[in-house]
Amino acid sequence: MKKILMIEDDVSIVELVNIHLKDIHCEMTAAHNGKDGLDLAGKNKYDLIILDIMLPDKDGIEICREIRMNKNFTPIMMLTARAEEIDKIIGLETGADDYLTKPFSLREFIARVKAILRRVEIDTQQKEKSGELISTGDLCIDPEKRKVTLKGEKIELTPKEFDLLYLFMCNPGKSYSREALLNSVWGYEFSGYEHTVNSHINRLRTKIESDLSNPHYILTTWGVGYRFKEDHGH
């Protein structure tokens, strides 16, 4: 049984979603306001958190940030009724993994939930398999602890920045288009959100490159996208 936390003040949505989640062997806990939701997220382990942006007491985006600040990397799916929130959600700051706009079809909802849970399983298997550290030059990544160090100093990355860097470091020299990165790291196509990838790459470069005008690790492949430098033992 997968455990899911839903932070949503609309009781009828909670009931509907709960019925459908049971069908796919998920056990749901509901919180009807942000404060209770944050408490539950801090106390218990969940496989997924579903979080509405419009809550009576606390903004969902704020809650998402707080969950991430507490080093909790449980996947988060945001629900929003307003199109203008979407940029905020899949932008940089929140650390959410996915979003759905209301009203949504339950079929679409369940498909997304399954996709996130499946991706987490694959990620976990990969990281267990490749428990060893990956390093290039002074940059070192520990997939199991989700820890990155540069010259021995720990670097703080958001979940998506970490996933991007991990993908790059596992595949040095391979060029990825922005669409391919959206697919691999965010899990499916957000068409029109290639700028999200650019912003993440820029942020990542700010944290790991000593000279932004001449990056050493994350290189631009003109006309394609980005690649990670090949390590020739230099």
C-alpha positions in Angstrom: 0.0 0.0 0.0 1.4 3.4 -1.0 0.7 6.2 1.5 -0.6 9.5 0.2 -1.2 12.8 2.0 -3.8 15.1 0.5 -3.8 18.7 1.7 -7.1 20.1 0.4 -10.0 22.0 2.0 -12.6 20.9 -0.5 -14.2 17.9 1.2 -16.0 16.6 -1.8 -12.7 16.5 -3.9 -11.0 14.7 -1.0 -13.8 12.0 -0.9 -13.8 11.5 -4.6 -10.0 11.2 -4.8 -9.9 8.9 -1.9 -12.3 6.4 -3.6 -10.1 6.3 -6.7 -6.9 6.1 -4.8 -8.1 3.0 -3.0 -8.6 1.3 -6.4 -4.9 1.6 -7.1 -4.0 0.4 -3.6 -3.1 3.7 -2.0 -4.0 4.7 1.5 -4.9 8.4 1.8 -4.6 10.7 4.8 -6.4 14.1 4.4 -5.6 17.4 6.0 -8.1 20.3 5.4 -5.7 23.1 6.1 -2.1 24.0 5.6 -1.0 23.8 9.2 -2.3 20.3 9.8 -0.9 19.3 6.4 2.6 20.5 7.4 2.4 18.7 10.7 1.5 15.4 9.1 4.2 15.8 6.4 6.7 16.3 9.1 5.6 13.4 11.3 5.0 10.6 8.8 6.5 9.2 5.7 4.4 9.4 2.5 5.0 8.2 -1.0 3.3 11.3 -2.4 1.8 14.6 -1.2 -1.1 16.2 -3.1 -1.3 19.9 -2.2 -3.9 22.5 -3.2 -2.5 26.0 -3.7 -5.6 27.8 -2.3 -5.9 26.8 1.3 -7.8 28.7 4.0 -4.8 29.4 6.2 -1.6 29.1 4.3 -0.6 29.4 0.7 0.2 25.9 -0.9 3.3 27.2 -2.6 4.6 28.3 0.8 3.8 24.9 2.3 5.7 23.2 -0.6 8.7 25.4 0.1 8.6 24.6 3.8 8.4 20.9 3.2 11.5 21.1 0.9 13.4 23.3 3.4 12.9 20.5 6.0 14.9 18.2 3.7 11.7 16.2 2.8 11.9 15.1 -0.8 8.6 13.3 -1.0 7.1 13.9 -4.5 4.6 16.8 -4.4 1.7 17.3 -6.8 0.2 20.7 -6.7 -3.5 21.4 -7.6 -4.4 24.8 -8.9 -7.5 26.5 -10.2 -5.6 29.5 -11.6 -3.5 29.4 -14.8 -1.2 32.1 -13.5 0.0 29.9 -10.7 1.4 27.3 -13.1 4.6 29.2 -13.9 5.2 29.6 -10.2 4.7 25.9 -9.5 7.0 24.4 -12.2 9.4 27.3 -11.9 12.3 27.1 -9.6 11.4 28.0 -6.2 8.8 25.5 -5.0 10.4 22.1 -5.6 7.1 20.6 -6.6 7.2 17.6 -9.0 4.0 18.0 -10.9 0.8 20.0 -11.1 -2.8 19.6 -12.2 -5.3 22.4 -12.9 -8.8 22.2 -11.6 -11.3 21.0 -12.7 -9.4 17.8 -13.6 -10.6 14.4 -14.8 -10.1 11.6 -12.3 -8.6 9.4 -15.0 -6.0 12.0 -15.7 -5.4 12.5 -12.0 -4.9 8.7 -11.4 -2.6 8.5 -14.5 -0.4 11.3 -13.0 -0.3 9.7 -9.6 0.7 6.3 -11.1 3.4 8.0 -13.2 4.9 9.8 -10.1 4.9 6.6 -8.0 6.4 4.6 -10.8 9.1 7.2 -11.3 10.0 7.1 -7.7 10.4 3.3 -7.8 12.6 3.5 -10.8 14.7 6.2 -9.2 15.1 4.3 -6.0 16.1 1.1 -7.8 18.7 3.1 -9.9 20.1 4.8 -6.9 20.3 1.6 -4.9 22.1 -0.1 -7.9 24.5 2.8 -8.3 25.0 3.4 -4.7 28.6 4.4 -5.4 29.7 8.1 -5.6 30.1 9.7 -9.0 32.8 12.3 -9.4 34.2 14.5 -12.1 37.1 16.8 -11.2 36.2 18.5 -7.9 32.5 17.7 -8.2 31.1 14.7 -6.4 27.5 13.4 -6.1 26.2 10.8 -3.7 23.0 9.5 -5.2 21.8 7.7 -2.0 22.2 10.6 0.3 21.3 13.1 -2.4 24.4 15.0 -1.5 26.6 17.1 -3.8 30.1 18.4 -2.9 32.4 20.7 -4.7 36.0 20.8 -3.5 34.8 19.0 -0.4 32.2 21.7 0.4 28.5 20.7 0.5 26.3 22.4 -2.1 22.6 22.9 -1.5 20.5 21.9 -4.5 16.7 21.8 -4.9 15.3 18.3 -5.8 15.1 19.2 -9.5 18.6 20.7 -9.6 19.9 17.5 -8.0 18.0 15.2 -10.5 19.3 17.3 -13.4 22.9 17.1 -12.2 22.6 13.4 -11.5 21.3 12.7 -15.0 24.2 14.8 -16.5 26.9 13.1 -14.4 25.6 9.6 -15.2 25.8 10.4 -18.9 28.9 12.6 -19.6 29.3 13.9 -23.1 25.7 13.1 -24.0 23.7 16.1 -25.4 20.2 16.6 -24.2 17.5 18.9 -25.7 15.4 20.9 -23.4 12.4 18.7 -24.2 14.4 15.6 -23.3 15.4 17.1 -20.0 11.8 18.0 -19.2 10.8 14.5 -20.0 13.6 12.8 -18.0 13.6 15.1 -14.9 10.0 16.3 -14.7 8.6 13.0 -16.0 6.6 14.0 -19.0 6.2 16.8 -21.5 5.3 20.3 -20.3 5.2 21.8 -23.8 6.1 25.4 -23.8 8.0 25.2 -20.5 11.5 24.8 -22.0 12.4 28.1 -20.2 12.0 26.2 -16.9 14.9 24.0 -18.0 17.0 27.1 -18.9 16.3 28.6 -15.5 17.3 25.4 -13.7 20.5 25.0 -15.7 21.4 28.7 -14.9 20.8 28.2 -11.2 22.8 24.9 -11.2 25.7 26.7 -13.0 25.6 29.5 -10.5 26.1 26.9 -7.7 28.8 24.7 -9.4 30.7 26.8 -12.0 33.5 29.2 -11.0 33.2 31.1 -14.3 29.7 31.5 -15.6 30.8 32.9 -19.0 33.0 29.8 -19.5 31.3 26.8 -17.8 33.5 23.9 -16.9 30.9 21.2 -16.1 27.6 21.9 -17.8 28.3 22.8 -21.4 25.9 24.2 -24.1 25.6 22.2 -27.2 24.6 24.8 -29.8 21.4 24.1 -31.6 20.6 21.2 -29.3 20.7 21.9 -25.6 23.1 20.9 -22.9 25.7 18.2 -22.1 28.0 17.4 -19.2 31.7 17.5 -19.8 33.4 14.3 -20.7 36.0 13.3 -18.1 39.3 12.5 -19.8 41.0 12.1 -16.5 42.3 15.7 -16.6 
